[in-house]
């Protein structure tokens, strides 16, 4: 058979076969006889200037066995896409050599093999990309689950602990160095993490600053120590800076209770969220109490929208009292959730709604109900007091929030003077900018505003200067000592003096004892809110207080 015919058969069979690296013997049967071909081994490597230079070569047997420590008869090189090159090691039988004409003919075969290898590598890249995170090149959730599934099916999974972890404050790193360099820092971090892992372990990247891992149990403590301070570098304005990145982790010590591979993710995620939002610790292991809390959280998330639609939330009102006159001068609206016969307080459900980005609808619901009450009082000839409604910092990202508040007040045809919007001070610079804009919009709409829990943030004094608010509510922590002393009086007096000089009124919350009232009178704060006068109460009970108007000794 001529070479042309042999080559034609080779090309046809190769084009019809499934794209795999190994060439079937039938494709090269005639050519192998003509050239005394024993085997062909392809070695794929990255070029020296590639980002992946230094990674291990990939050895792919294309035809025949892989000779051990035997010099090849011929070597052919070909450039590939993706900064790669491929070296073909060709082994001939019986120390045969090719003639010049045969060498030229075989070079054509190598060209076809290179085309075939490009196809194979491309298909392989597509398959791999479905299981790979694009930025870091680490396995994604699909790749992680595939690895966990293989260990689960083999019964080896009990030898491992599952991790889910986030980098602390990576958003600040991105803002500091810029998004592009932030991506580079993330890649360096991923490479540094990868150095820890052994072949039978896995590190995965779910995008953002979210990572998972499966680490052998005896190496868990070592890994927790490793991710507590991973050294990386960043570049800005041509200068290089070294720093460390720390992670918050959730750990699931895999045991017999694991019923499916996906629990390696769900349980470690649960622990990570608990570490960040509840325990405030660098890492937490899954435990029963946590599972109960997370189950409760899921119930709240799942039931919330239905509860809101069914009016399961009740609005309670807590009076604000002028201590000199005893008169009710305002109130705060607070939500209670009557859920299947159980009363849930805001501390139980508001943090969960904030975390899930669902709290804005509740805050607007409370405002709507408050406006409804005020409208009813006005229609019944009862003079209302100003009622404050809390809005979460998480609501600030809702760009039309100020307009939504104004439209709700207008819908019930009430004077804006009867409504006050409370927000909690913040230390985040981004939130401060959003809050300043939000408060300024409300001020333009002639809607009063207040800073709640004043004194618990990191920049309280600048809050007085920067935020266009009508009122500050001093946090209960300033008067919570068992025995109030001169220091308490000095701190409060200075805050109140500064506020008054800036035209800001002051309310103190959490007042429960007569000595607290006396101290507040001495420092010039005459409006208080707390259990000393009344607990938050339903609308009907508050109406009675409102009609009476005065607390008598």
C-alpha positions in Angstrom: 0.0 0.0 0.0 1.4 3.4 -0.9 2.0 6.1 1.7 -0.8 8.3 0.2 -3.3 5.5 0.7 -2.1 4.8 4.2 -2.2 8.5 5.1 -5.7 8.7 3.6 -6.9 5.8 5.8 -5.2 7.4 8.9 -6.9 10.8 8.4 -10.4 9.2 7.7 -10.3 6.9 10.8 -9.0 9.7 13.0 -11.7 12.1 11.9 -14.5 9.5 12.6 -13.3 8.5 16.0 -14.3 10.0 19.3 -11.9 12.7 20.3 -9.5 11.0 22.8 -5.7 11.2 23.1 -5.0 7.6 22.2 -4.9 6.8 18.5 -6.6 3.5 17.7 -4.2 0.8 16.3 -6.4 0.6 13.2 -5.7 4.2 12.3 -1.9 3.7 12.3 -1.8 0.1 11.3 -0.6 0.6 7.7 1.7 3.5 8.6 3.3 1.6 11.5 4.3 -1.2 9.1 5.7 1.2 6.6 7.7 3.2 9.1 8.4 0.4 11.6 6.6 2.5 14.2 6.5 1.1 17.7 5.1 4.0 19.8 4.4 7.7 19.9 4.3 9.6 23.2 3.1 13.2 23.4 4.4 15.6 26.1 2.4 18.8 26.6 4.2 21.6 28.5 3.8 25.3 29.1 6.3 27.7 27.5 8.7 29.6 29.8 6.8 32.9 29.5 3.4 31.4 30.4 1.7 32.2 33.7 1.6 28.4 34.2 5.3 27.8 33.5 6.7 25.3 35.9 3.6 23.2 36.1 4.2 19.5 35.6 4.2 18.3 32.0 1.3 16.1 30.8 2.4 12.8 29.2 -0.1 11.3 26.8 0.5 7.9 25.1 -0.8 8.3 21.5 0.2 4.9 20.1 1.8 1.9 21.6 3.5 1.5 25.0 5.4 4.2 26.8 9.1 3.1 26.8 10.9 3.4 30.2 14.1 5.5 30.2 14.7 4.8 26.6 15.9 7.5 24.2 13.4 8.2 21.4 14.4 7.6 17.8 13.0 11.0 16.7 11.5 14.1 18.4 9.1 16.5 16.8 7.9 19.8 18.4 4.8 21.8 17.6 3.4 25.0 19.1 -0.1 24.8 20.6 -2.7 27.3 21.7 -2.7 28.6 25.3 1.1 29.2 25.5 1.8 25.4 25.2 4.0 23.3 23.1 3.9 19.6 22.4 6.8 17.3 22.0 6.3 14.0 20.1 8.7 11.2 21.1 8.7 8.7 18.3 10.1 5.2 18.8 10.9 2.9 15.9 11.4 -0.9 16.0 14.7 -2.7 15.5 16.8 0.5 15.5 15.3 1.6 12.2 16.0 5.0 10.8 13.9 7.1 8.4 15.1 8.1 5.0 14.8 11.8 4.1 11.7 11.2 2.1 10.2 9.1 5.0 11.1 11.8 7.5 9.3 14.5 5.4 6.2 12.1 5.1 6.2 11.5 8.8 6.4 15.2 9.5 3.0 15.5 7.7 1.6 12.8 10.0 2.9 14.8 13.0 1.1 17.9 11.7 -2.2 15.9 11.6 -1.5 14.5 15.1 -1.1 18.2 16.3 -4.4 19.1 14.8 -5.9 16.0 16.6 -4.3 17.0 19.8 -5.6 20.6 19.5 -9.1 19.1 19.2 -8.6 16.9 22.1 -7.1 19.6 24.4 -9.9 22.0 23.4 -12.6 19.4 24.2 -10.8 18.7 27.5 -10.6 22.4 28.3 -14.4 22.8 27.7 -15.1 19.8 30.0 -12.7 21.1 32.6 -14.0 24.6 32.4 -17.4 23.3 33.5 -15.8 22.2 36.7 -13.3 25.0 37.1 -13.5 28.6 38.5 -12.4 30.9 35.7 -10.2 33.3 37.7 -8.1 31.0 39.9 -8.3 27.8 37.9 -9.3 25.9 41.0 -12.2 23.5 40.9 -15.6 25.1 41.3 -18.7 23.7 43.1 -19.1 21.1 40.4 -15.5 20.0 40.6 -15.6 19.9 44.4 -18.8 17.8 44.4 -17.3 15.4 41.9 -14.3 14.9 44.1 -16.5 14.5 47.3 -18.8 12.1 45.4 -15.8 9.9 44.5 -14.7 9.8 48.1 -18.3 9.2 49.3 -18.8 6.2 47.0 -15.4 4.7 47.9 -16.1 5.0 51.6 -13.0 7.2 52.2 -15.1 10.3 53.0 -14.9 9.6 56.8 -11.2 10.3 56.7 -11.9 14.0 55.8 -13.2 17.2 57.2 -15.0 19.7 55.0 -14.3 23.4 55.1 -16.1 26.5 53.8 -14.2 29.8 54.3 -14.3 33.5 53.4 -11.5 36.0 53.3 -11.9 38.7 55.9 -12.4 42.2 54.5 -11.4 41.3 50.9 -13.7 44.1 49.7 -11.3 46.6 51.4 -8.4 45.0 49.6 -10.1 45.4 46.2 -11.0 49.1 46.9 -7.4 49.8 48.1 -5.6 48.2 45.1 -8.3 48.3 42.4 -10.4 45.6 40.9 -7.8 44.4 38.4 -5.0 44.0 41.1 -7.6 42.6 43.4 -8.1 39.7 41.0 -4.4 39.2 40.8 -4.2 39.1 44.6 -6.9 36.5 44.6 -5.0 34.4 42.1 -1.8 34.7 44.3 -3.8 33.8 47.4 -5.3 30.7 45.6 -1.8 29.6 44.5 -0.5 30.0 48.0 -3.4 28.0 49.5 -2.8 25.3 46.9 0.7 24.7 48.3 -0.8 23.3 51.4 -2.8 20.5 49.7 -1.8 16.9 49.2 -2.8 14.9 46.1 -5.8 13.2 47.8 -7.2 16.5 49.1 -9.0 19.2 47.2 -9.2 23.0 47.4 -12.1 24.7 45.5 -13.1 28.3 44.7 -16.8 29.2 44.4 -16.2 32.7 43.2 -15.8 36.0 45.1 -13.9 35.2 48.3 -15.6 31.9 48.9 -13.6 28.7 49.1 -14.2 25.1 50.1 -11.8 22.3 50.9 -11.7 18.7 51.8 -8.7 18.0 54.1 -7.7 14.8 55.9 -8.8 14.9 59.5 -5.3 14.7 61.0 -4.3 17.9 59.0 -7.4 20.0 60.0 -5.7 21.9 62.9 -2.7 22.6 60.6 -5.0 23.9 57.9 -6.9 26.2 60.3 -3.6 27.7 61.4 -2.5 28.0 57.8 -5.6 30.0 56.6 -5.4 32.3 59.7 -2.6 34.3 58.0 -1.7 33.6 54.3 1.1 35.9 53.1 0.4 37.6 49.7 1.5 40.7 47.9 -0.2 43.5 46.1 1.0 46.2 43.7 -0.1 49.8 43.5 1.5 52.7 41.7 4.5 50.6 40.9 5.1 49.6 44.5 4.8 46.2 46.0 3.3 45.6 49.4 3.4 42.4 51.5 0.4 41.6 53.8 -1.5 38.6 55.1 -5.1 37.5 54.4 -7.1 35.8 57.1 -10.2 33.6 56.7 -13.3 32.8 58.6 -14.1 29.2 58.3 -16.9 26.7 59.0 -15.8 23.1 59.5 -17.9 19.9 59.2 -16.1 17.0 60.8 -17.6 14.4 58.4 -19.2 11.5 60.3 -21.8 8.7 59.8 -24.7 11.3 59.7 -23.6 12.4 56.2 -26.2 11.2 53.8 -25.1 12.9 50.6 -22.0 14.6 49.1 -23.8 18.0 49.0 -23.9 18.1 52.9 -20.1 18.6 52.8 -21.0 22.1 51.4 -24.3 22.9 53.2 -23.1 22.0 56.7 -19.7 23.8 56.4 -21.5 26.8 55.0 -23.8 26.8 57.9 -20.9 26.7 60.3 -19.1 29.5 58.5 -22.2 31.7 58.7 -22.4 31.0 62.4 -18.8 31.9 62.9 -19.2 35.2 61.1 -22.7 36.3 62.2 -23.2 34.8 65.7 -20.0 33.5 67.3 -17.6 36.2 65.8 -14.8 33.6 65.8 -12.2 32.7 63.2 -13.7 29.2 62.8 -16.5 27.1 64.1 -17.2 23.3 63.9 -20.7 22.1 63.1 -22.7 21.3 66.3 -26.3 20.5 67.3 -27.1 23.9 68.7 -26.0 25.5 65.5 -28.1 23.2 63.4 -31.2 24.1 65.6 -30.5 27.8 65.1 -29.9 27.5 61.4 -33.1 25.4 61.1 -35.0 28.2 62.9 -33.4 30.8 60.6 -34.6 28.8 57.5 -38.1 28.7 58.9 -38.2 32.4 59.3 -36.9 33.0 55.8 -39.4 30.5 54.3 -42.4 31.9 56.2 -41.7 35.7 56.0 -43.3 36.7 52.7 -46.5 34.7 53.6 -46.6 36.2 57.1 -46.3 39.7 55.7 -49.1 39.1 53.2 -51.3 37.6 56.1 -50.7 40.6 58.5 -49.1 38.3 61.0 -46.9 41.3 62.2 -48.4 43.6 64.8 -47.2 47.1 65.5 -46.5 47.9 69.2 -45.8 51.4 70.4 -43.5 52.5 73.2 -44.0 56.1 74.5 -41.3 58.7 74.7 -41.8 60.9 77.8 -40.8 64.3 78.9 -39.5 63.8 82.4 -40.2 67.4 83.5 -43.9 67.5 82.5 -44.6 63.8 82.4 -46.3 64.2 79.0 -46.1 61.7 76.2 -44.2 63.6 73.4 -43.6 60.7 71.0 -43.4 57.0 70.4 -41.5 54.3 68.6 -43.2 51.7 66.4 -41.9 48.2 67.0 -42.8 45.0 65.2 -44.0 41.8 66.8 -44.5 38.6 64.7 -47.4 36.4 65.9 -46.3 33.2 64.3 -48.5 30.1 64.9 -49.4 31.2 68.4 -45.8 32.2 69.3 -44.7 35.9 69.6 -41.4 36.5 68.0 -39.5 39.7 68.9 -37.4 41.8 66.5 -34.1 40.5 67.9 -35.2 37.0 66.6 -36.1 37.8 63.1 -34.7 41.2 62.0 -31.0 40.1 61.9 -32.0 37.2 59.7 -34.1 39.4 57.4 -31.2 41.9 57.2 -28.7 39.1 56.3 -31.0 37.9 53.5 -31.7 41.4 52.2 -35.4 41.1 53.0 -35.8 43.7 55.8 -36.8 46.7 53.6 -40.3 45.3 53.0 -40.8 44.9 56.7 -39.6 48.4 57.5 -42.0 49.9 54.9 -44.8 47.7 56.3 -44.2 49.1 59.8 -44.3 52.7 58.3 -47.5 51.9 56.5 -49.2 50.6 59.6 -47.9 53.6 61.6 -49.4 56.0 59.1 -52.6 54.0 59.2 -52.8 54.5 63.0 -52.1 58.2 62.8 -54.7 58.7 60.1 -57.3 56.9 62.3 -56.4 59.0 65.3 -56.8 62.2 63.4 -60.1 61.0 62.0 -61.3 60.2 65.5 -60.2 63.6 66.9 -57.2 62.3 68.8 -54.1 64.5 68.5 -51.2 62.2 67.6 -47.6 62.4 68.7 -44.6 62.0 66.4 -43.9 58.2 65.9 -40.5 57.0 64.9 -40.0 54.0 62.6 -36.7 52.1 62.3 -35.1 51.6 59.0 -32.2 49.2 58.7 -28.8 50.2 57.3 -29.3 47.4 54.8 -32.2 49.4 53.3 -29.8 52.1 52.2 -28.9 50.3 49.0 -32.6 50.6 48.0 -32.2 53.8 45.8 -35.8 54.9 45.9 -36.2 54.4 49.7 -36.7 58.1 50.5 -39.3 58.5 47.8 -41.1 55.3 49.0 -41.3 56.7 52.5 -42.6 60.1 51.3 -45.2 58.4 49.1 -46.4 56.2 52.0 -46.9 59.3 54.2 -48.7 61.1 51.3 -50.9 58.1 50.7 -52.4 58.4 54.2 -52.7 62.2 53.9 -50.8 62.9 57.1 -48.5 65.8 57.9 -44.8 64.6 57.7 -44.3 66.1 61.2 -46.0 63.1 62.7 -43.3 60.7 61.3 -39.6 60.3 62.3 -37.3 57.9 60.5 -34.7 56.2 62.7 -31.4 54.7 61.4 -28.5 53.2 63.2 -25.1 54.9 62.9 -22.5 53.1 61.0 -18.7 52.9 60.7 -18.6 51.8 57.1 -17.5 54.6 54.8 -19.7 53.4 51.9 -22.7 53.2 54.2 -21.9 56.6 55.6 -22.1 58.2 52.2 -25.4 56.4 51.4 -26.8 57.3 54.8 -25.8 61.0 54.4 -27.6 61.1 51.0 -30.6 59.3 52.4 -30.9 61.7 55.4 -30.4 64.7 53.2 -33.3 63.6 50.9 -35.6 63.1 53.9 -34.7 66.5 55.2 -35.6 68.1 51.9 -39.0 66.3 52.2 -39.4 67.8 55.7 -39.4 64.4 57.3 -37.7 64.2 60.7 -34.8 61.8 61.2 -33.0 60.3 64.2 -29.8 58.3 64.8 -30.6 55.3 66.9 -28.2 53.6 69.3 -26.0 56.7 69.3 -22.6 55.9 70.8 -22.3 52.3 69.7 -20.5 53.1 66.4 -16.9 54.0 65.8 -17.4 57.6 64.7 -20.2 58.9 66.9 -18.8 62.5 67.3 -18.4 62.9 63.5 -21.9 61.7 63.2 -23.1 64.8 65.0 -21.2 66.9 62.6 -21.9 65.1 59.3 -25.4 63.7 59.4 -28.3 66.0 58.8 -30.5 64.6 61.6 -33.1 66.1 63.9 -32.6 63.8 66.9 -30.0 61.4 68.4 -31.1 58.6 70.6 -28.4 57.9 73.2 -27.8 54.2 73.6 -28.8 52.5 76.9 -25.2 51.4 77.5 -24.4 55.0 78.7 -26.8 54.6 81.7 -26.6 50.9 82.2 -24.2 50.8 85.1 -25.5 49.5 88.4 -24.3 52.6 90.1 -24.1 55.8 88.0 -21.0 58.0 88.7 -19.4 61.3 87.8 -17.8 59.9 84.7 -21.2 58.8 83.3 -22.5 62.4 83.9 -19.5 64.1 82.3 -19.7 61.9 79.1 -23.5 62.4 78.7 -23.3 66.2 79.5 -20.7 66.7 76.8 -22.6 64.7 74.1 -25.9 66.6 74.9 -24.2 70.0 75.0 -22.6 69.4 71.6 -25.9 68.1 70.1 -27.9 71.1 71.4 -25.3 73.5 70.0 -25.7 71.8 66.6 -29.5 72.1 66.8 -30.1 68.4 67.4 -32.5 67.1 70.0 -31.6 64.2 72.4 -33.6 61.2 73.5 -32.2 58.5 75.8 -33.5 55.0 75.5 -33.5 52.0 77.9 -34.5 54.1 81.0 -35.6 51.6 83.7 -34.7 53.2 87.0 -35.5 56.5 88.7 -31.8 57.3 89.3 -31.2 57.1 85.6 -33.9 59.7 85.1 -32.4 62.0 87.7 -28.9 61.7 86.1 -30.4 62.6 82.7 -32.3 65.6 84.1 -29.0 66.8 85.6 -27.2 66.7 82.2 -30.1 68.3 80.3 -31.8 65.3 78.7 -35.5 65.5 79.5 -37.0 63.1 76.9 -36.6 59.4 77.6 -37.9 56.0 76.5 -38.0 52.8 78.5 -39.6 50.4 80.8 -39.7 52.8 83.7 -42.7 54.4 82.0 -44.0 51.7 79.7 -43.2 48.6 77.7 -44.1 48.6 74.0 -47.8 48.1 73.9 -50.6 47.3 71.3 -52.4 50.2 69.6 -55.5 50.2 71.8 -53.5 50.4 75.0 -51.3 53.2 73.6 -54.4 55.1 72.5 -55.6 55.2 76.2 -52.1 56.6 77.2 -52.3 59.1 74.3 -55.7 60.3 75.3 -54.7 60.7 78.9 -51.5 62.3 77.7 -49.6 62.5 81.1 -47.8 60.1 83.4 -48.7 61.0 87.0 -46.3 60.3 89.9 
